[in-house]
Amino acid sequence: MSTARSATRSTPHSTVLETEEHRALRAAVAALGKRYGRAYMTRVVQENGHPDELWADAAGLGYLGVNLPEEYGGGGGGIAELSIVLEELGAAGSPLLMMVVSPAICGTVIARFGTEEQKRQWLPGLADGSRTMAFGITEPDAGSNSHRITTTARRDPDSGDWLLTGRKVFISGVDIADATLIVGRTSDARTGNLKPCLFIVPRDAEGFQRRRIDMELQAPEKQFELTLDDVRLPPEALVGDEDAGLLQLFAGLNPERIMTAAFSLGMARYALHRATEYAKERTVWKAPIGAHQAIAHPLAQCHIEIELARLMMQKAAGLYDEGDDVGAGEAANMAKLAAADACVKAVDQAVHTLGGNGLTKEFGLASLIVAARVARIAPVSREMILNYVSHQTLGLPKSY
């Protein structure tokens, strides 16, 4: 079993719903995060670099591949364990966004649906951090509507190769990824309808081009627009069954939502911790500002909402790891919405608690304002989640 699952120390914020093994994992990852912290990530952003040292250390300790099968070098755990890793790194101020993409989405899809050759080729590297994979689904004109994806894959009748053509936008980490798992659509031979399929596209594939998108968001992971111009791929680039369609797609999207919730919770906890420490020390009229209910109560409310969001995230991860894709879909969407809302509120309240200091570089909270808003937009907007719940859960008529 990976060293990521063998730590022994617990932390005060663990919940009774977690096993001793999970509490130990939290403690071990928190200790790693503390060695790096917000100052490290700020320096990486300023240098226009990537958090390579943290990524390598997390990989060496078995954290990056904790959700991947043991027979391919992983820890044998699930999304529950991986979400703990990302949340604790975020709470220390040093989240790794590529964890959402590489081991959670791509690693999970390949582990569940990939061929034996694909598993041997990719999973060990994703587990030990030596290889990374980006995920390309969003398109300029499709937005959250996966049924409107226009990236198409067609067979070359002579060679059997796949030819991919299309565009993607807001794809994270393509510059450092060895390949990108691209969501395209192929024609169903029986109906003629287009259905989603997943393809592994190497970074240096001919006709595969990227353009960096300038973002206000300060993060080491860069965003890109991708152009695929008749990118030729061998038959084995297809992941899983050509006829599986949405099943394989949502096998990656549900972990993405759960991990986005973990990312949001970590950020929220970091902001809340900075605010509460400041409220304990900052004195006005001979008393710490935290003694005043106008300061204390909003912070307490933030803590409550963070804890509630974590419960839903744990439920979603548990359902997914048990193989309940339908139940996990509902819970993952709810967890993502609750965690993102809790994050936005916690960051805003933290900045407000610090007043002018909340906008200084010294305290490092102002830059989280944009990052927190991203959590409400990506990978799916809160409005689309509400559409999902109103239609799928409550049985109300579709509005779209």
C-alpha positions as CSV (number, residue, x, y, z in Angstrom):
1,M,0.0,0.0,0.0
2,S,1.2,3.5,-0.8
3,T,2.9,5.6,1.9
4,A,0.0,8.0,1.4
5,R,-2.1,5.7,3.4
6,S,0.2,4.7,6.2
7,A,0.5,7.9,8.4
8,T,-0.7,7.7,12.0
9,R,-1.3,11.2,13.3
10,S,-4.8,12.8,13.4
11,T,-6.0,16.4,13.1
12,P,-8.5,18.4,15.1
13,H,-10.8,19.0,12.1
14,S,-11.3,15.4,11.2
15,T,-14.9,14.1,11.2
16,V,-16.4,11.1,12.7
17,L,-17.5,10.0,9.3
18,E,-13.9,9.4,8.3
19,T,-11.9,6.3,9.0
20,E,-8.7,6.4,11.1
21,E,-6.8,5.8,7.8
22,H,-8.5,8.9,6.3
23,R,-7.6,11.0,9.4
24,A,-4.0,9.9,9.2
25,L,-3.9,10.8,5.5
26,R,-5.3,14.3,6.3
27,A,-2.6,14.8,8.9
28,A,0.2,13.6,6.6
29,V,-0.8,15.7,3.7
30,A,-1.4,18.8,6.0
31,A,2.2,18.4,7.1
32,L,3.4,18.4,3.5
33,G,1.3,21.4,2.7
34,K,2.7,23.3,5.7
35,R,6.2,22.8,4.4
36,Y,5.3,24.7,1.2
37,G,2.3,27.0,1.9
38,R,0.9,30.1,0.3
39,A,4.3,31.8,0.0
40,Y,5.6,29.0,-2.2
41,M,2.7,29.1,-4.6
42,T,2.9,32.9,-4.8
43,R,6.6,32.7,-5.7
44,V,5.8,30.1,-8.4
45,V,3.2,32.3,-9.9
46,Q,5.5,35.4,-9.9
47,E,8.2,33.3,-11.6
48,N,5.7,32.1,-14.2
49,G,6.6,28.6,-13.3
50,H,4.9,25.4,-12.0
51,P,4.9,23.9,-8.5
52,D,7.3,21.1,-9.6
53,E,8.8,20.6,-6.2
54,L,5.5,20.1,-4.4
55,W,4.2,17.9,-7.2
56,A,7.3,15.7,-7.0
57,D,7.1,15.5,-3.2
58,A,3.4,14.7,-3.3
59,A,4.0,12.0,-5.9
60,G,6.9,10.5,-4.0
61,L,4.8,10.1,-0.9
62,G,2.1,8.4,-3.0
63,Y,-0.5,11.2,-2.7
64,L,-1.0,11.9,-6.5
65,G,-1.9,8.3,-7.3
66,V,-3.7,7.4,-4.1
67,N,-6.9,6.8,-6.1
68,L,-5.3,4.6,-8.8
69,P,-5.1,0.8,-8.8
70,E,-2.2,-0.8,-6.8
71,E,-1.3,-3.1,-9.7
72,Y,-0.4,0.0,-11.7
73,G,1.6,1.8,-9.0
74,G,-1.3,3.6,-7.3
75,G,-2.5,3.5,-3.7
76,G,-5.6,1.4,-4.3
77,G,-7.9,4.0,-2.8
78,G,-10.5,6.2,-4.5
79,I,-11.8,9.7,-5.0
80,A,-12.5,9.9,-1.3
81,E,-8.7,9.7,-0.6
82,L,-7.7,11.9,-3.5
83,S,-10.2,14.6,-2.4
84,I,-8.6,14.6,1.1
85,V,-5.2,15.2,-0.5
86,L,-6.4,18.2,-2.5
87,E,-8.4,19.7,0.3
88,E,-5.5,19.6,2.8
89,L,-3.0,21.1,0.3
90,G,-5.5,23.8,-0.4
91,A,-6.0,24.5,3.3
92,A,-2.3,25.0,3.6
93,G,-2.4,27.5,0.8
94,S,-0.8,25.3,-1.9
95,P,-3.4,23.5,-3.9
96,L,-2.5,21.5,-7.0
97,L,-5.1,22.2,-9.7
98,M,-3.7,19.5,-12.0
99,M,-4.8,16.9,-9.4
100,V,-8.3,17.6,-10.5
101,V,-7.4,16.8,-14.1
102,S,-4.6,14.3,-14.3
103,P,-5.2,11.6,-11.6
104,A,-8.9,12.3,-10.9
105,I,-10.4,12.7,-14.4
106,C,-7.9,11.1,-16.8
107,G,-6.5,8.5,-14.4
108,T,-10.0,7.4,-13.3
109,V,-11.3,7.1,-16.9
110,I,-8.3,5.1,-18.1
111,A,-8.4,2.9,-15.0
112,R,-12.1,2.2,-15.5
113,F,-12.4,2.0,-19.3
114,G,-8.9,1.9,-20.8
115,T,-7.3,-1.1,-22.5
116,E,-4.7,-3.1,-20.7
117,E,-2.1,-1.4,-22.9
118,Q,-3.4,2.1,-22.0
119,K,-3.4,1.3,-18.3
120,R,0.2,0.1,-18.5
121,Q,1.3,3.0,-20.6
122,W,-0.3,5.8,-18.5
123,L,-1.3,4.8,-15.0
124,P,2.1,4.2,-13.4
125,G,3.3,7.6,-14.7
126,L,0.2,9.4,-13.5
127,A,0.6,7.7,-10.1
128,D,4.2,8.6,-9.6
129,G,3.8,12.1,-11.1
130,S,6.3,11.6,-13.9
131,R,3.5,12.0,-16.5
132,T,0.5,14.3,-16.6
133,M,-2.6,14.4,-18.8
134,A,-4.9,17.4,-19.5
135,F,-8.6,17.1,-20.1
136,G,-10.3,18.8,-23.1
137,I,-14.1,19.0,-23.1
138,T,-15.1,22.7,-23.1
139,E,-15.7,24.4,-26.5
140,P,-16.3,28.0,-27.4
141,D,-19.8,27.5,-28.7
142,A,-20.9,24.5,-26.5
143,G,-20.4,25.8,-23.0
144,S,-21.9,23.4,-20.5
145,N,-23.9,21.6,-23.2
146,S,-21.9,18.4,-23.9
147,H,-24.5,17.5,-26.6
148,R,-23.3,20.5,-28.7
149,I,-19.7,19.5,-28.8
150,T,-18.5,20.0,-32.4
151,T,-15.1,18.3,-32.1
152,T,-15.6,15.3,-34.3
153,A,-13.7,12.1,-34.9
154,R,-14.0,10.1,-38.1
155,R,-12.3,7.0,-39.4
156,D,-9.8,6.9,-42.2
157,P,-11.3,4.0,-44.2
158,D,-7.9,3.0,-45.6
159,S,-5.8,2.9,-42.4
160,G,-8.4,2.7,-39.7
161,D,-6.9,5.8,-38.0
162,W,-9.0,8.4,-36.3
163,L,-9.0,12.0,-37.6
164,L,-10.0,14.6,-35.0
165,T,-11.1,18.1,-35.9
166,G,-12.4,20.8,-33.6
167,R,-11.6,23.5,-31.0
168,K,-11.4,23.5,-27.2
169,V,-11.1,26.4,-24.8
170,F,-10.1,27.0,-21.2
171,I,-8.1,23.8,-21.0
172,S,-5.7,23.7,-18.0
173,G,-2.1,22.6,-18.0
174,V,-1.7,21.7,-21.7
175,D,1.8,23.2,-21.7
176,I,3.0,20.7,-19.1
177,A,0.9,17.7,-20.0
178,D,2.3,14.8,-22.0
179,A,-1.1,14.3,-23.6
180,T,-4.7,15.6,-23.5
181,L,-7.8,13.4,-23.1
182,I,-10.0,15.0,-25.7
183,V,-13.8,14.6,-25.8
184,G,-14.9,14.3,-29.3
185,R,-18.0,12.9,-31.1
186,T,-18.3,10.0,-33.5
187,S,-21.2,8.9,-35.7
188,D,-23.3,6.0,-34.5
189,A,-23.4,3.6,-37.4
190,R,-27.0,2.5,-36.5
191,T,-28.6,5.9,-36.0
192,G,-26.3,8.4,-37.6
193,N,-26.4,10.4,-34.3
194,L,-23.2,11.7,-32.8
195,K,-22.1,10.3,-29.5
196,P,-19.2,11.3,-27.2
197,C,-15.9,9.4,-27.2
198,L,-12.6,10.0,-25.5
199,F,-9.2,10.1,-27.2
200,I,-5.7,10.4,-25.9
201,V,-3.9,13.1,-28.0
202,P,-0.1,13.4,-27.5
203,R,1.2,16.9,-26.9
204,D,3.3,16.8,-30.1
205,A,0.7,15.3,-32.4
206,E,0.7,16.9,-35.8
207,G,-2.2,19.4,-36.2
208,F,-2.6,19.7,-32.5
209,Q,-2.0,23.4,-31.6
210,R,-2.5,25.5,-28.5
211,R,-2.8,29.2,-27.7
212,R,-2.4,30.5,-24.2
213,I,-5.4,32.6,-22.9
214,D,-4.4,35.6,-20.7
215,M,-6.3,35.3,-17.4
216,E,-6.8,37.7,-14.5
217,L,-6.6,34.6,-12.3
218,Q,-3.2,34.2,-10.6
219,A,-2.4,30.5,-10.7
220,P,0.5,28.4,-11.9
221,E,-1.7,26.4,-14.1
222,K,-2.2,28.2,-17.5
223,Q,-5.3,28.1,-19.6
224,F,-5.3,27.3,-23.3
225,E,-7.4,27.3,-26.5
226,L,-6.8,24.2,-28.5
227,T,-7.1,23.6,-32.3
228,L,-7.3,20.2,-33.7
229,D,-6.9,20.1,-37.5
230,D,-7.3,16.6,-38.8
231,V,-5.1,15.2,-36.0
232,R,-4.3,11.7,-36.9
233,L,-4.4,9.1,-34.1
234,P,-4.0,5.3,-34.2
235,P,-7.0,3.1,-33.4
236,E,-5.7,2.5,-29.9
237,A,-6.0,6.2,-29.0
238,L,-9.7,5.6,-28.4
239,V,-10.3,5.1,-24.6
240,G,-12.8,2.4,-23.9
241,D,-15.8,1.4,-26.0
242,E,-16.8,3.5,-28.9
243,D,-20.5,2.9,-28.1
244,A,-20.3,3.6,-24.3
245,G,-21.0,7.3,-24.9
246,L,-22.0,9.3,-21.9
247,L,-21.2,6.6,-19.4
248,Q,-17.4,7.0,-19.9
249,L,-17.7,10.8,-20.1
250,F,-19.5,11.1,-16.7
251,A,-17.1,8.6,-15.2
252,G,-14.6,11.5,-15.5
253,L,-17.0,14.4,-14.9
254,N,-18.3,13.2,-11.5
255,P,-14.7,13.0,-10.0
256,E,-14.1,16.4,-11.5
257,R,-17.0,17.9,-9.6
258,I,-16.0,16.2,-6.4
259,M,-12.4,17.4,-6.7
260,T,-13.5,20.9,-7.5
261,A,-15.4,20.8,-4.2
262,A,-12.2,19.7,-2.5
263,F,-10.3,22.5,-4.1
264,S,-13.0,25.0,-3.0
265,L,-13.1,23.7,0.6
266,G,-9.3,23.9,0.9
267,M,-9.3,27.5,-0.3
268,A,-12.2,28.4,2.0
269,R,-10.5,26.8,5.0
270,Y,-7.3,28.7,4.2
271,A,-9.1,32.0,4.0
272,L,-11.1,31.3,7.2
273,H,-8.0,30.4,9.1
274,R,-6.2,33.6,8.1
275,A,-9.3,35.6,9.1
276,T,-9.8,34.0,12.5
277,E,-6.1,34.3,13.4
278,Y,-6.2,38.0,12.5
279,A,-9.5,38.5,14.5
280,K,-7.8,37.0,17.6
281,E,-4.8,39.3,17.4
282,R,-6.1,42.6,15.9
283,T,-7.2,44.8,18.9
284,V,-9.5,47.8,18.7
285,W,-10.9,49.5,21.8
286,K,-8.9,47.2,24.1
287,A,-10.4,44.0,22.8
288,P,-9.7,41.6,19.9
289,I,-12.0,42.3,17.0
290,G,-13.1,38.7,17.1
291,A,-14.8,39.4,20.4
292,H,-17.4,41.4,18.6
293,Q,-20.3,39.4,17.2
294,A,-20.3,41.5,13.9
295,I,-16.9,39.8,13.2
296,A,-17.4,36.5,15.0
297,H,-20.8,35.4,13.8
298,P,-20.1,35.7,10.0
299,L,-16.9,33.7,10.5
300,A,-18.8,31.1,12.5
301,Q,-21.4,30.9,9.7
302,C,-18.6,30.3,7.2
303,H,-17.2,27.5,9.3
304,I,-20.7,25.9,9.4
305,E,-21.1,26.1,5.7
306,I,-17.7,24.6,5.0
307,E,-18.4,21.7,7.2
308,L,-21.8,21.1,5.6
309,A,-20.3,21.2,2.1
310,R,-17.6,18.7,3.2
311,L,-20.3,16.2,4.3
312,M,-21.9,16.3,0.8
313,M,-18.5,16.0,-0.8
314,Q,-17.8,12.9,1.4
315,K,-21.2,11.5,0.4
316,A,-20.4,12.0,-3.3
317,A,-17.0,10.5,-3.1
318,G,-18.4,7.5,-1.2
319,L,-21.1,6.9,-3.7
320,Y,-18.7,7.2,-6.6
321,D,-16.1,4.8,-5.0
322,E,-18.9,2.3,-4.4
323,G,-19.8,2.3,-8.1
324,D,-23.1,4.2,-7.8
325,D,-22.6,6.6,-10.8
326,V,-26.2,7.8,-10.7
327,G,-26.2,8.7,-7.0
328,A,-22.7,10.1,-7.3
329,G,-23.8,12.4,-10.1
330,E,-26.5,14.1,-8.0
331,A,-24.3,14.3,-4.9
332,A,-21.2,15.5,-6.8
333,N,-23.1,18.4,-8.4
334,M,-24.6,19.3,-5.0
335,A,-21.2,19.1,-3.3
336,K,-19.6,21.3,-6.0
337,L,-22.3,24.0,-5.7
338,A,-22.2,24.0,-1.8
339,A,-18.4,24.1,-1.6
340,A,-18.1,26.8,-4.2
341,D,-20.7,29.0,-2.5
342,A,-19.0,28.4,0.9
343,C,-15.6,29.3,-0.7
344,V,-16.8,32.6,-2.2
345,K,-18.4,33.5,1.1
346,A,-15.4,32.6,3.2
347,V,-12.9,34.5,1.0
348,D,-15.2,37.5,0.9
349,Q,-15.6,37.5,4.7
350,A,-11.9,37.0,5.3
351,V,-11.0,40.0,3.2
352,H,-13.7,42.0,5.0
353,T,-12.4,40.9,8.4
354,L,-8.9,42.2,7.6
355,G,-10.2,45.4,6.1
356,G,-7.5,47.2,4.2
357,N,-5.0,44.5,5.1
358,G,-7.2,42.0,3.2
359,L,-6.3,43.7,0.0
360,T,-2.5,43.6,0.6
361,K,-0.1,41.2,-0.9
362,E,1.3,40.6,2.6
363,F,-1.8,38.7,3.7
364,G,-2.4,37.0,0.3
365,L,-6.2,37.0,0.4
366,A,-7.1,39.4,-2.4
367,S,-5.8,37.1,-5.1
368,L,-8.3,34.5,-3.8
369,I,-11.3,36.6,-4.8
370,V,-10.9,35.7,-8.4
371,A,-10.0,32.1,-7.7
372,A,-13.0,31.7,-5.5
373,R,-15.3,33.0,-8.3
374,V,-13.8,30.5,-10.7
375,A,-15.0,27.7,-8.4
376,R,-18.6,28.8,-9.0
377,I,-18.1,28.9,-12.8
378,A,-16.0,25.8,-13.6
379,P,-16.3,23.0,-14.4
380,V,-20.0,23.6,-14.5
381,S,-21.9,26.7,-13.5
382,R,-24.2,26.8,-10.4
383,E,-27.1,27.5,-12.7
384,M,-26.6,24.3,-14.6
385,I,-26.3,22.4,-11.3
386,L,-29.7,23.9,-10.3
387,N,-31.1,22.8,-13.6
388,Y,-29.8,19.3,-13.0
389,V,-31.3,19.1,-9.6
390,S,-34.6,20.6,-10.5
391,H,-35.0,18.3,-13.5
392,Q,-33.3,15.0,-12.4
393,T,-34.1,15.1,-8.7
394,L,-37.3,17.0,-8.4
395,G,-38.8,15.9,-11.7
396,L,-39.6,19.4,-12.8
397,P,-39.9,20.1,-16.6
398,K,-36.7,20.9,-18.4
399,S,-36.0,24.5,-19.1
400,Y,-33.3,23.9,-21.6
